[in-house]
Amino acid sequence: MNRSKYIIRGTLLLLIVFMLINLYRTTENNVARIAKFKVDAFNKIKIDSLDTKHKFDLLMTETTKFNKQFIEDSPRVKDGFRYLFGVVGLLIVAELGFYFKERRSTGE
């Protein structure tokens, strides 16, 4: 029982680490694009002579457009997060299963 528990734990944790490394590599390519968007949005807000409410609305519309385009351009990141959360959920379920099995075998 202990051997299988450690094998499952090790495999899932190793898989989680590899998925995090993959997500880091995938998102690293988008950092420059995000920084450029922030600088452009800041300059646009700074230059415009709108009042605060209109500046906020402008920022929200620009951010919404950027987010939609960003998500469409990077589906690998979205899938990577989905798989990562799935593996973390599987690890939690496995740990709960081991806990209940161990509890049942001790008779508590």
Secondary structure by P-SEA (a helix, b strand, c coil): caaaaaaaaaaaaaaaaaaaaaaaaaaccaaaaaaaaaaaaaaaaaaccccaaaaaaaaaaaaaaaaaaaaaacaaaaaaaaaaaaaaaaaaaaaaaaaaaaaaaacc
